[in-house]
């Protein structure tokens, strides 16, 4: 893309090429698995009953 019409992309192109040289699939898969693990941990954690102020009872 030409710098005259897309100056921000042109300015960051060097960084984008360096970071995007490989597939983003492994990083995206890691994020997905981390999110799934966090969700699973939430569902396995004992529930804390809170009152209307948000304080645990």
N, CA and C atoms as a LAMMPS dump frame, in Angstrom:
ITEM: TIMESTEP
0
ITEM: NUMBER OF ATOMS
171
ITEM: BOX BOUNDS ff ff ff
-5.0000000000000000e+02 5.0000000000000000e+02
-5.0000000000000000e+02 5.0000000000000000e+02
-5.0000000000000000e+02 5.0000000000000000e+02
ITEM: ATOMS id mol type element x y z
1 1 1 N 0.85 -1.163 0
2 1 2 C 0 0 0
3 1 3 C 0.906 1.24 0
4 2 1 N 0.537 2.216 -0.762
5 2 2 C 1.388 3.403 -0.851
6 2 3 C 1.354 4.24 0.43
7 3 1 N 2.504 4.774 0.774
8 3 2 C 2.618 5.59 1.978
9 3 3 C 1.794 6.863 1.885
10 4 1 N 1.553 7.333 0.692
11 4 2 C 0.778 8.569 0.543
12 4 3 C -0.676 8.388 0.976
13 5 1 N -1.227 7.202 0.777
14 5 2 C -2.618 6.96 1.153
15 5 3 C -2.758 6.136 2.433
16 6 1 N -1.695 5.445 2.811
17 6 2 C -1.727 4.584 3.997
18 6 3 C -0.442 4.77 4.808
19 7 1 N -0.239 5.948 5.354
20 7 2 C 1.031 6.238 6.025
21 7 3 C 1.309 5.375 7.257
22 8 1 N 0.29 5.035 8.005
23 8 2 C 0.506 4.241 9.214
24 8 3 C 0.901 2.801 8.872
25 9 1 N 0.255 2.248 7.859
26 9 2 C 0.621 0.9 7.426
27 9 3 C 2.036 0.904 6.864
28 10 1 N 2.344 1.889 6.066
29 10 2 C 3.691 1.984 5.5
30 10 3 C 4.735 2.131 6.596
31 11 1 N 4.429 2.904 7.615
32 11 2 C 5.384 3.115 8.707
33 11 3 C 5.598 1.855 9.53
34 12 1 N 4.591 1.012 9.628
35 12 2 C 4.715 -0.195 10.439
36 12 3 C 4.987 -1.445 9.61
37 13 1 N 5.109 -1.312 8.312
38 13 2 C 5.285 -2.468 7.429
39 13 3 C 6.476 -3.324 7.822
40 14 1 N 7.581 -2.714 8.165
41 14 2 C 8.777 -3.467 8.543
42 14 3 C 8.478 -4.362 9.748
43 15 1 N 7.759 -3.825 10.724
44 15 2 C 7.421 -4.597 11.925
45 15 3 C 6.403 -5.695 11.612
46 16 1 N 5.437 -5.363 10.757
47 16 2 C 4.434 -6.355 10.379
48 16 3 C 5.074 -7.535 9.656
49 17 1 N 5.995 -7.241 8.759
50 17 2 C 6.668 -8.311 8.012
51 17 3 C 7.466 -9.19 8.964
52 18 1 N 8.152 -8.597 9.909
53 18 2 C 8.952 -9.373 10.864
54 18 3 C 8.066 -10.245 11.75
55 19 1 N 6.943 -9.703 12.201
56 19 2 C 6.051 -10.443 13.1
57 19 3 C 5.156 -11.43 12.362
58 20 1 N 4.851 -11.157 11.126
59 20 2 C 3.914 -11.987 10.386
60 20 3 C 4.616 -12.944 9.427
61 21 1 N 5.912 -13.13 9.587
62 21 2 C 6.656 -14.007 8.69
63 21 3 C 6.202 -15.462 8.831
64 22 1 N 5.683 -15.801 9.974
65 22 2 C 5.231 -17.162 10.223
66 22 3 C 3.726 -17.152 10.456
67 23 1 N 3.147 -18.316 10.444
68 23 2 C 1.717 -18.446 10.662
69 23 3 C 1.337 -17.959 12.054
70 24 1 N 0.195 -17.332 12.159
71 24 2 C -0.328 -16.886 13.452
72 24 3 C -1.088 -18.012 14.147
73 25 1 N -1.228 -19.155 13.495
74 25 2 C -2.005 -20.259 14.056
75 25 3 C -1.505 -20.706 15.429
76 26 1 N -0.196 -20.934 15.634
77 26 2 C 0.252 -21.379 16.965
78 26 3 C -0.087 -20.376 18.079
79 27 1 N 0.092 -19.097 17.805
80 27 2 C -0.227 -18.083 18.82
81 27 3 C -1.728 -18.037 19.087
82 28 1 N -2.525 -18.128 18.033
83 28 2 C -3.977 -18.112 18.203
84 28 3 C -4.445 -19.352 18.955
85 29 1 N -3.837 -20.502 18.668
86 29 2 C -4.205 -21.727 19.373
87 29 3 C -3.841 -21.624 20.85
88 30 1 N -2.667 -21.071 21.165
89 30 2 C -2.281 -20.865 22.564
90 30 3 C -3.279 -19.981 23.295
91 31 1 N -3.721 -18.9 22.647
92 31 2 C -4.708 -18.013 23.271
93 31 3 C -6.021 -18.746 23.531
94 32 1 N -6.454 -19.528 22.563
95 32 2 C -7.698 -20.282 22.706
96 32 3 C -7.599 -21.29 23.844
97 33 1 N -6.487 -22.008 23.905
98 33 2 C -6.322 -23.008 24.959
99 33 3 C -6.196 -22.356 26.34
100 34 1 N -5.504 -21.226 26.424
101 34 2 C -5.419 -20.505 27.693
102 34 3 C -6.797 -20.043 28.162
103 35 1 N -7.597 -19.541 27.229
104 35 2 C -8.946 -19.087 27.575
105 35 3 C -9.811 -20.262 28.024
106 36 1 N -9.681 -21.395 27.343
107 36 2 C -10.458 -22.569 27.732
108 36 3 C -10.039 -23.06 29.112
109 37 1 N -8.742 -23.051 29.393
110 37 2 C -8.259 -23.479 30.706
111 37 3 C -8.753 -22.541 31.808
112 38 1 N -8.749 -21.247 31.531
113 38 2 C -9.233 -20.278 32.521
114 38 3 C -10.722 -20.473 32.783
115 39 1 N -11.479 -20.71 31.741
116 39 2 C -12.926 -20.939 31.902
117 39 3 C -13.185 -22.207 32.696
118 40 1 N -12.416 -23.253 32.41
119 40 2 C -12.574 -24.507 33.134
120 40 3 C -12.236 -24.316 34.616
121 41 1 N -11.175 -23.561 34.884
122 41 2 C -10.795 -23.295 36.275
123 41 3 C -11.9 -22.539 36.997
124 42 1 N -12.551 -21.613 36.315
125 42 2 C -13.658 -20.866 36.92
126 42 3 C -14.812 -21.792 37.273
127 43 1 N -15.113 -22.727 36.413
128 43 2 C -16.255 -23.612 36.668
129 43 3 C -15.944 -24.629 37.752
130 44 1 N -14.66 -24.926 37.961
131 44 2 C -14.277 -25.879 38.996
132 44 3 C -14.036 -25.22 40.352
133 45 1 N -13.882 -23.908 40.373
134 45 2 C -13.625 -23.194 41.63
135 45 3 C -14.878 -23.228 42.489
136 46 1 N -14.688 -23.354 43.801
137 46 2 C -15.869 -23.323 44.678
138 46 3 C -16.545 -21.963 44.598
139 47 1 N -17.843 -21.993 44.588
140 47 2 C -18.596 -20.74 44.488
141 47 3 C -18.516 -19.965 45.791
142 48 1 N -18.385 -18.665 45.654
143 48 2 C -18.405 -17.78 46.813
144 48 3 C -19.728 -17.041 46.794
145 49 1 N -20.453 -17.112 47.877
146 49 2 C -21.734 -16.419 47.969
147 49 3 C -21.452 -14.986 48.408
148 50 1 N -21.986 -14.051 47.658
149 50 2 C -21.781 -12.635 48.001
150 50 3 C -23.113 -11.99 48.302
151 51 1 N -23.063 -10.945 49.128
152 51 2 C -24.281 -10.199 49.425
153 51 3 C -24.45 -9.088 48.403
154 52 1 N -25.418 -8.239 48.603
155 52 2 C -25.72 -7.185 47.632
156 52 3 C -24.594 -6.172 47.48
157 53 1 N -23.637 -6.116 48.427
158 53 2 C -22.529 -5.175 48.322
159 53 3 C -21.323 -5.803 47.617
160 54 1 N -21.424 -7.102 47.307
161 54 2 C -20.307 -7.786 46.682
162 54 3 C -19.355 -8.402 47.672
163 55 1 N -19.682 -8.299 48.964
164 55 2 C -18.838 -8.869 50.013
165 55 3 C -19.176 -10.341 50.197
166 56 1 N -18.12 -11.147 50.336
167 56 2 C -18.331 -12.579 50.574
168 56 3 C -18.934 -12.787 51.952
169 57 1 N -19.813 -13.761 52.038
170 57 2 C -20.415 -14.065 53.341
171 57 3 C -20.065 -15.46 53.776
